[in-house]
Amino acid sequence: MTYSLDQVREKFVQVDKMEEPKRTMELVALMDILEQQHGTLRINPTPEFMATEKVQLYREISNARVFD
């Protein structure tokens, strides 16, 4: 299934309310979706690419993870 950025954002809002460690595992799954379906992982990205909505969402999700 392909997810739109809006669908990923909606899922992020739901996942963000979960308890750890499931929360962080689900956040990683959302990051995987963004990498695979929206191409958010690049080597040597341009500033323009880093400013895109998809990359900003990826960074928001990434920063929400908890490392113990």
C-alpha positions in Angstrom: 0.0 0.0 0.0 1.2 3.5 -0.9 0.8 6.2 1.8 0.4 9.9 1.0 2.3 12.4 3.2 -1.0 13.3 4.8 -1.7 9.7 5.7 1.8 9.4 7.2 1.3 12.5 9.2 -2.0 11.3 10.5 -0.4 8.0 11.5 2.4 9.9 13.2 -0.2 11.8 15.4 -1.7 8.4 16.4 1.6 6.7 17.0 3.0 9.6 19.0 0.4 8.8 21.7 1.5 5.2 22.2 3.6 3.9 25.0 7.3 3.0 24.6 8.8 0.8 23.2 6.0 0.2 20.7 5.9 3.9 19.9 9.5 4.1 18.8 9.2 0.9 16.7 6.2 2.4 14.9 8.0 5.7 14.3 10.8 3.7 12.7 8.2 2.0 10.5 6.9 5.4 9.4 10.4 6.5 8.6 10.8 3.4 6.5 7.7 4.3 4.5 9.0 7.8 3.8 12.3 6.4 2.7 10.9 3.7 0.4 7.8 5.4 -1.0 8.8 9.1 -0.9 12.6 8.9 -1.4 13.6 10.8 1.7 17.0 9.1 2.0 19.6 10.7 -0.2 23.4 10.9 -0.2 24.5 14.5 -0.5 21.1 16.1 -0.5 20.7 19.7 -1.7 19.3 22.4 0.6 16.2 22.5 -1.6 15.6 18.8 -1.1 16.1 19.2 2.7 13.5 21.9 2.7 10.8 19.7 1.2 7.7 18.7 3.1 8.5 15.0 3.0 12.0 15.6 4.5 10.7 17.9 7.2 8.1 15.2 8.2 10.8 12.6 8.2 13.0 14.7 10.5 10.0 15.4 12.8 9.3 11.7 13.1 13.0 10.9 13.5 13.4 13.5 16.3 10.4 12.1 18.1 12.1 8.7 18.7 13.3 7.8 22.2 16.7 6.1 22.7 17.3 4.4 26.1 
